[in-house]
Amino acid sequence: MIWEYAKINRLIIVSKDVDTHDLSLIFGNPPKVIWLRLGNCSTKQVEKVLRSHYEAIQWVYSQGELSLLTLFEIDA
């Protein structure tokens, strides 16, 4: 249901779920998928990662053929 709604409305699905990643590989886009490889984390940490990768997200959204962006945070 979420997949179809995002597809119809040209939305990006943001998920930590590997199943969403797999759907993106099988079906392509639309919708586009941002797969978060963060493990257990707070909403604040998810927000931080999404905000710090804003330009990459914007670029992927503008590229017709791209379906998936994988984001992760490396602790220094």
Residue pairs with C-beta under 8 A, 6 or more apart in sequence:
2 13
3 13
3 23
3 27
3 31
5 11
6 12
6 13
6 30
6 31
7 30
7 31
10 30
10 31
11 31
12 31
12 32
12 33
12 34
12 57
12 61
13 20
13 31
13 32
13 33
13 34
14 33
14 34
14 36
14 50
15 21
15 33
15 34
15 35
15 36
16 35
16 36
16 37
16 38
18 35
20 33
20 35
21 33
21 35
21 68
21 70
23 33
24 32
24 33
24 35
24 67
24 68
25 67
25 68
28 67
29 66
29 67
32 60
32 61
32 66
32 67
32 68
32 69
33 67
33 68
33 69
34 50
34 57
34 60
34 68
34 69
34 70
34 71
35 68
35 69
35 70
35 71
36 46
36 49
36 71
36 72
37 70
37 71
37 72
38 45
38 46
38 49
38 71
38 72
38 73
45 73
48 73
49 71
49 72
49 73
50 57
50 71
53 69
53 71
56 69
56 71
57 69
60 66
60 69
